[in-house]
Amino acid sequence: MHAAAVALGNCEFLSELRDRTVIFILGADAVVEADERIVVTETTANPQTGPRTFLVKAEEPVSRHVIARLPEGIDGAPSAILARGTVHTFDIGRVDETSDAQVVTRYDDGTWLMSHTMVAVNLPPGFFIQLQVKNQGSLFTNGSDILELRAEDFDANGIATIYYEAPSSAAAPKLCHSIKTFTE
């Protein structure tokens, strides 16, 4: 999952980034330029009537830059910069991508202890990942069905090990959860 945060002027954005629309609070005449390694395409129907929208795409979990300029001057020289923003792209590797889900042990009462890893590359400060267990009765080892992970929860390689407990059953337990990203 690629995601990004964009700040340009008074606009902030956080979401998945494969094909994501963002709104920049800019004047109708402002020119938007982006780092060549991201694609920013304007999708505004009529810039004169409201906020301008753009489709932003990035393929790498690194930070890239976007600027807004005044329209080009008569002499063709670059014009003044109105605002500068950064597209913070990060990548989250889920359990279906790490393929390392496992049963760690089964306790005497039949409860299953399971684990898997999650990878987060370039997770910006102030962002966190929220996992929520979807299997009835299963919990993270913090005793909740919700677990929040921040950059400091991942090691130097961007890996965090997640542990779950599932109630006793005849069938092997499943690791089913949702993943959302937020800013603090």
Secondary structure, DSSP 8 states (H G I E B T S, - for coil): -EEEEEEETTEEEEEE-SSEEEEE---TT-EEEE-TTEEEEE--S-GGGS-EEEEEEE-SSSEEEEEEE----TT-----EEEEEEEEEEEEE-HHHH---EEEEE-TTS-EEEEEEEEEES--TTEEEEEEE-STT-EETTSSSEEEEEGGGS-TTSEEEEEEEE---SS-----EEEEEEE-
